[in-house]
Amino acid sequence: MDSKNRTRRTPAKKKKPSTFKPARAFVIGLFLFVGVVFINLLNNENLGEISEMQQRIDVMDDRIAELGRENEQLRTKIISIGKDDHLIEKVAREELGLVKSGEIVYKMYD
């Protein structure tokens, strides 16, 4: 009966030796730091290009806005010409150089 009442002892667990090595951590940290600095330098070199491209985009945006205003003016002119016969005749004479049949054109030179 004594053998039944005995509790079993488990052997004490041995602690594993620490695998942390300060020299290894320092080298890994140094590589990470150098990598971050290198990536940062590459990005700084591209900043000039990015700035130049942004300026080109701004110039093109201004040109697009200017052409949009010009298109709107031309649309307005087209609509007004289509509604007014006298304006159609004026544009035909002044911008296209057309004349009515039987008219004689006199050109004056300075």
C-alpha positions, 0 to 999 in steps of 0.5 A: 500500500505504501507504493500506491500512496506515493506521489510521483516526482517529476524530474526538475526541468532544466532551463535552456541556456539563453540564445540571446547574444548581444553581439548578434543583436547589435549586428542585426540592428546595424544592418536594419539601420543601414538598410533604412538609411539606404532606402531613405537616400534613394527616396531623396534622390527621386524627390527632385524628379517627383518635384519636376514631374509635379510642375509639369503636371501643374502646367498641363492642368493649367493648359487643360483649363485654358483649353476648356475655357476656349472650348466653352467660348467656341460652343457659345459662338457656334450656338449664337451663329446658328440662331442669327442669320446676320451673324452667319453672314458676318462670319462668312465674310470676315473670317472665311472671305466669302462674298455674295454672287454679283458682289465685287471685292475691292482690296485696299493695301497700305 
